[in-house]
Amino acid sequence: MQKDDHIKQVNFFIVGAAKAGTTSLYAYLEQHPDVYMSPIKEPNFFSDDIKHEAIREEVKARLKLLNVDEYIKGKMDKSMHRAFIKSPDQYHALFRFAKNEKAIGEASASYLFSSTAAKNIYSYSPEAKIIIILRNPIQRAYSHYLMDLRMAVTDLSFEDALIEEQKHPVRNWGATSLYHELGLYYEQVKRYLEIFPEEQVLILLNEELRDQPADVLQRIYQFLEVYPNFEVSFEKEHNTASVPRNLFFKKIITVNTFRVKIRRALKNSFLKKYVKNLMFTKPQNEKIKPETSTALSVYFKNDIQRLSQLINKDLSSWIQKP
């Protein structure tokens, strides 16, 4: 992919995993003066194996309401979470306001699962730096399920959602939730390690970011070669689990037009936070049933063990003891 000379090259990518902390990393790095992040957090441009016709209809409708084309042509002064950018011109336009920042990046969680994104990124920028953040796949799946509850994608129990989701005939990003497949990290990570030199790939764990965010950011600053002493604000939580407070609010959020118009009107104001707290609450039961956890642990065990050897990290805490 060629780009206009006056637009800076994207030189680092947060590639996933989904529900592992990419939104937090994006928000933290966006604060750094030496870093320019794509105003669309997840442009998904290099995942050219996404079957756009198979993307959930409610997602298509929501993206249409957001007017992605007009957004890219405009000031892009408010961030947008997700789009499916196919045009090279549109992708490059996302970075036209970058100035003298040393690190130019984006954070598309589909890039880890995609079978083509790694080679496409390497073709675009062989010297690009890759950040991968992984989460216990059982906790990742449950967090994904809680997001689906919040977005009114499902109203089933976690156990029933796991069963029902696997019945979907299209196993493609955006078509269904892929609770199981997205947590099979071994092959996903191996694709990047086989294509990019080891020194260009930084692998992090979600629990490291949760427990020691400042230390993790120091590692990222060193990796990206940006000013090391910048302190970000950790006050705001990002993309935390929440569910609709009642049936009334659940019905409201299923109406894409209403949901998008409220978000636009409130933007990032204090009132937006108030309305969000009014409509959503933390899940009443944030623990997975022991029998469900055991079954998922058995499912993921072999992949976790292979991943542990691949990245040379102790992941034994991810495997439930018999």
For each residue, the residues with C-beta under 8 A, 3 or more apart:
1: 88 91 123 124
2: 88
3: 7 9 88 92
4: 7 92
5:
6:
7: 3 4 92 93 95 96 98
8: 36 95 98 101 104
9: 3 104 125
10: 13 38 95 104 105 106 124 125 128
11: 103 104 105 125 127 128 129
12: 103 104 105 128 129 130 131 224
13: 10 46 105 106 107 108 111 121 128 129 130 131
14: 22 25 26 105 106 107 108 131 133
15: 107 108 109 111 112 117 118 121 130 131 132 192
16: 20 22 108 109 110 111 112 113 132 133 188
17: 20 22 109 112 113 132 133 134 135 140 182 183 185 188
18: 22 109 110 112 113 140 144 182
19: 109 135 140 143 144 147 182
20: 16 17 109 133 134 135 140 206
21: 24 25 133 135 204 206 209 210
22: 14 16 17 18 25 26 41 107 109 133
23: 26 27 41 81 107 238 239
24: 21 27 28 209 213 238 239
25: 14 21 22 28 29 107 131 133 209 220
26: 14 22 23 29 30 37 41 107
27: 23 24 30 31 236 238
28: 24 25 31 32 213 217 232 234
29: 25 26 32 35 37 103 105 220
30: 26 27 35 37 79
31: 27 28 230 232 233
32: 28 29 35 103 221 226 227 230 232
33: 101 227 230
34: 101 102 103 224 226 227 230
35: 29 30 32 101 102 103 104 105 224 226
36: 8 95 97 98 99 101 103 104 105
37: 26 29 30 41 105 106 107
38: 10 41 43 94 95 105 106 107
39: 76 77 78 79 80 94 97
40: 43 68 71 72 76 79 80 81 82 83 85 94 106
41: 22 23 26 37 38 79 80 81 82 106 107 108
42: 81 82 83 106 107 108 109 110
43: 38 40 83 84 85 91 94 106 108
44: 47 50 82 83 84 85 108 110 111
45: 85 86 91 108
46: 13 108 111 114 116 117 120 121 124
47: 44 50 108 110 111 113 114 116 117 120 173
48: 114 116 117 120
49: 114 115 116 117 172 173
50: 44 47 55 84 110 114 172 173 174
51: 54 55 170 172 174 175
52: 55 84 86 174
53:
54: 51 170 172 174 175
55: 50 51 52 59 60 84 174 175
56: 59 60 153 174 175 176
57: 60 61
58: 61 62 153 254 256
59: 55 56 62 63 174
60: 55 56 57 63 64
61: 57 58 64 65 256
62: 58 59 65 66 256 259 260
63: 59 60 66 68 82 83 84
64: 60 61 67
65: 61 62 256 257 260
66: 62 63 71 80 83 260
67: 64 70 71
68: 40 63 71 72 80 83 85
69: 72 73 90
70: 67 73 74
71: 40 66 67 68 74 76 80
72: 40 68 69 76 90 93 94
73: 69 70 93
74: 70 71
75:
76: 39 40 71 72 80 94 97
77: 39
78: 39 267 268
79: 30 39 40 41
80: 39 40 41 66 68 71 76 83
81: 23 40 41 42
82: 40 41 42 44 63
83: 40 42 43 44 63 66 68 80
84: 43 44 50 52 55 63 174
85: 40 43 44 45 68 90 91 94
86: 45 52 90
87: 90 91
88: 1 2 3 91 92
89: 92 93
90: 69 72 85 86 87 93 94
91: 1 43 45 85 87 88 94
92: 3 4 7 88 89 95 96
93: 7 72 73 89 90 96
94: 38 39 40 43 72 76 85 90 91 106
95: 7 8 10 36 38 92 98 104
96: 7 92 93
97: 36 39 76
98: 7 8 36 95 101 104
99: 36
100:
101: 8 33 34 35 36 98 104
102: 34 35 224 225 226
103: 11 12 29 32 34 35 36 224 225 226
104: 8 9 10 11 12 35 36 95 98 101
105: 10 11 12 13 14 29 35 36 37 38
106: 10 13 14 37 38 40 41 42 43 94
107: 13 14 15 22 23 25 26 37 38 41 42
108: 13 14 15 16 41 42 43 44 45 46 47 111 117
109: 15 16 17 18 19 20 22 42 112 113
110: 16 18 42 44 47 50 113 114 117 173 174
111: 13 15 16 44 46 47 108 114 117 118 121
112: 15 16 17 18 109 117 132 185 188 189 192
113: 16 17 18 47 109 110 173 178 181 182 188
114: 46 47 48 49 50 110 111 117 118 173
115: 49 191
116: 46 47 48 49 119 120
117: 15 46 47 48 49 108 110 111 112 114 120 121
118: 15 111 114 121 122 191 192 195 196
119: 116 122 123 191 195
120: 46 47 48 116 117 123 124
121: 13 15 46 111 117 118 124 125 128 130
122: 118 119 125 126 128 195 196
123: 1 119 120 126
124: 1 10 46 120 121 128
125: 9 10 11 121 122 128
126: 122 123
127: 11 200
128: 10 11 12 13 121 122 124 125 196 200
129: 11 12 13 200 201 202 223 224
130: 12 13 15 121 192 196 200 201 202
131: 12 13 14 15 25 202 204 220 223
132: 15 16 17 112 189 192 201 202 203 204
133: 14 16 17 20 21 22 25 203 204 205 206 209
134: 17 20 185 189 203 204 205 206 307
135: 17 19 20 21 139 140 143 205 206 207
136: 139 140 206 207 317 318
137: 140 141 182 183 184 185 296 300 303 304 318
138: 141 142 183 288 293 296 297 300 318 320
139: 135 136 142 143 206
140: 17 18 19 20 135 136 137 143 144 182 183 206
141: 137 138 144 145 162 179 180 182 183 296
142: 138 139 145 146 158 288
143: 19 135 139 140 146 147 241
144: 18 19 140 141 147 148 177 179 182
145: 141 142 148 149 154 158 161 162 177 179
146: 142 143 149 150 241 242 243 283
147: 19 143 144 150 151 153 241
148: 144 145 151 153 154 161 177
149: 145 146 152 153 154 155 243 244 283
150: 146 147 241 242 243 244 253 280
151: 147 148 253
152: 149 155 244 250 253 254
153: 56 58 147 148 149 177
154: 145 148 149 161 164
155: 149 152 250
156: 160 161 164
157: 160 161
158: 142 145 161 162 288 289 292
159: 162 163 289 292
160: 156 157 163 164
161: 145 148 154 156 157 158 164 165 177 179
162: 141 145 158 159 165 166 179 180 292
163: 159 160 166 167
164: 154 156 160 161 167
165: 161 162 168 176 177 178 179
166: 162 163 179 180
167: 163 164
168: 165 171 175 176
169:
170: 51 54 175 176
171: 168 175 176 178 181
172: 49 50 51 54 175 176
173: 47 49 50 110 113 114 178
174: 50 51 52 54 55 56 59 84 110
175: 51 54 55 56 168 170 171 172
176: 56 165 168 170 171 172
177: 144 145 148 153 161 165
178: 113 165 171 173 181 182
179: 141 144 145 161 162 165 166 182 183
180: 141 162 166 183 184 299
181: 113 171 178 184
182: 17 18 19 113 137 140 141 144 178 179
183: 17 137 138 140 141 179 180 300 303
184: 137 180 181 187 188 300 303
185: 17 112 134 137 188 189 303 307
186: 189 190 303 306 307 310
187: 184 190 191
188: 16 17 112 113 184 185 191 192
189: 112 132 134 185 186 192 193 203 307 310 311
190: 186 187 193 194 310
191: 115 118 119 187 188 194 195
192: 15 112 118 130 132 188 189 195 196 201
193: 189 190 196 198 201 310
194: 190 191
195: 118 119 122 191 192
196: 118 122 128 130 192 193 200 201
197: 200 201
198: 193 201
199:
200: 127 128 129 130 196 197
201: 129 130 132 192 193 196 197 198
202: 129 130 131 132 219 220 223
203: 132 133 134 189 311 313
204: 21 131 132 133 134 208 209 216 219 220
205: 133 134 135 208 209 313
206: 20 21 133 134 135 136 139 140 209 210
207: 135 136 210 211
208: 204 205 211 212 215 216
209: 21 24 25 133 204 205 206 212 213 216
210: 21 206 207 213
211: 207 208
212: 208 209 215 216
213: 24 28 209 210 216 217 234
214: 217 218 231 234
215: 208 212 218 219
216: 204 208 209 212 213 219 220
217: 28 213 214 220 221 232
218: 214 215 221 222 228
219: 202 204 215 216 222 223
220: 25 29 131 202 204 216 217 223 224
221: 32 217 218 224 226 227 228 230
222: 218 219 225 228
223: 129 131 202 219 220
224: 12 34 35 102 103 129 220 221
225: 102 103 222
226: 32 34 35 102 103 221 230
227: 32 33 34 221 230
228: 218 221 222
229:
230: 31 32 33 34 221 226 227
231: 214
232: 28 31 32 217
233: 31 236
234: 28 213 214
235:
236: 27 233
237: 240
238: 23 24 27
239: 23 24
240: 237 282
241: 143 146 147 150 282 283 286
242: 146 150 276 280 281 282 283
243: 146 149 150 280 281 282 283
244: 149 150 152 247 249 250 253 279 280 281
245: 249 278 279 280 281
246: 249 250
247: 244 250 251
248: 251 252
249: 244 245 246 252 253 279 280
250: 152 155 244 246 247 253 254
251: 247 248 254 255
252: 248 249 255 258 259 279
253: 150 151 152 244 249 250 258 259 279
254: 58 152 250 251
255: 251 252 258 259
256: 58 61 62 65 259 260
257: 65 260 261
258: 252 253 255 261 262
259: 62 252 253 255 256 262 263
260: 62 65 66 256 257 263 264
261: 257 258 264 265
262: 258 259 265 266 275
263: 259 260 266 267 272
264: 260 261 267
265: 261 262
266: 262 263 269 271 272 275
267: 78 263 264 272
268: 78 272
269: 266 272 273
270: 273 274
271: 266 274 275
272: 263 266 267 268 269 275 276
273: 269 270 276 277
274: 270 271 277 278
275: 262 266 271 272 278 279
276: 242 272 273 279 280
277: 273 274 280
278: 245 274 275
279: 244 245 249 252 253 275 276
280: 150 242 243 244 245 249 276 277
281: 242 243 244 245
282: 240 241 242 243 286
283: 146 149 241 242 243 286
284:
285:
286: 241 282 283
287:
288: 138 142 158 292 293 296
289: 158 159 292 293
290: 293 294
291: 294 295
292: 158 159 162 288 289 295 296
293: 138 288 289 290 296 297 320
294: 290 291 297 298 320
295: 291 292 298 299
296: 137 138 141 288 292 293 299 300
297: 138 293 294 300 301 319 320
298: 294 295 301
299: 180 295 296
300: 137 138 183 184 296 297 303 304 318 319
301: 297 298 304 305 319
302: 305 306
303: 137 183 184 185 186 300 306 307
304: 137 300 301 307 308 315 318 319
305: 301 302 308 309 315 319
306: 186 302 303 309 310
307: 134 185 186 189 303 304 310 311 315
308: 304 305 311 312 313 314 315 316
309: 305 306 312
310: 186 189 190 193 306 307
311: 189 203 307 308
312: 308 309
313: 203 205 308
314: 308 317
315: 304 305 307 308 318 319
316: 308 319
317: 136 314
318: 136 137 138 300 304 315
319: 297 300 301 304 305 315 316
320: 138 293 294 297
321:
322:
